[in-house]
Amino acid sequence: MSDKKIITRFAPSPTGHFHVGGIRSALFNFLFARQNGGTYILRSEDTDKERSKKEYEDEFLKLFDWLHLKHDLFFRQSDRLEIHQKYIRK
């Protein structure tokens, strides 16, 4: 493997109850990052303002905590809108 640092991320949408398929994907990304000394990012894909709900985000955060899938960084996509707009203008 190259000398580049491994960064994985999992980006669930808080638009409904979490399911086992999401846990599987999150686990694979988490384990790959940990096995390679990398960084695991959890990003809430909350840009669908109509359907995104805080209680669904709280649900997956609580579930990941219970499963000990500790993220190194956490972002909400909606909090990064200004960053994306900057690059769109550029």
Sequence and secondary structure as in RCSB ss.txt:
>XXXX:A:sequence
MSDKKIITRFAPSPTGHFHVGGIRSALFNFLFARQNGGTYILRSEDTDKERSKKEYEDEFLKLFDWLHLKHDLFF
RQSDRLEIHQKYIRK
>XXXX:A:secstr
  SS  EEEE   SSS   HHHHHHHHHHHHHHHHTT EEEEEE    TTT  HHHHHHHHHHHHHTT   SEEE
EGGGGHHHHHHHHH 
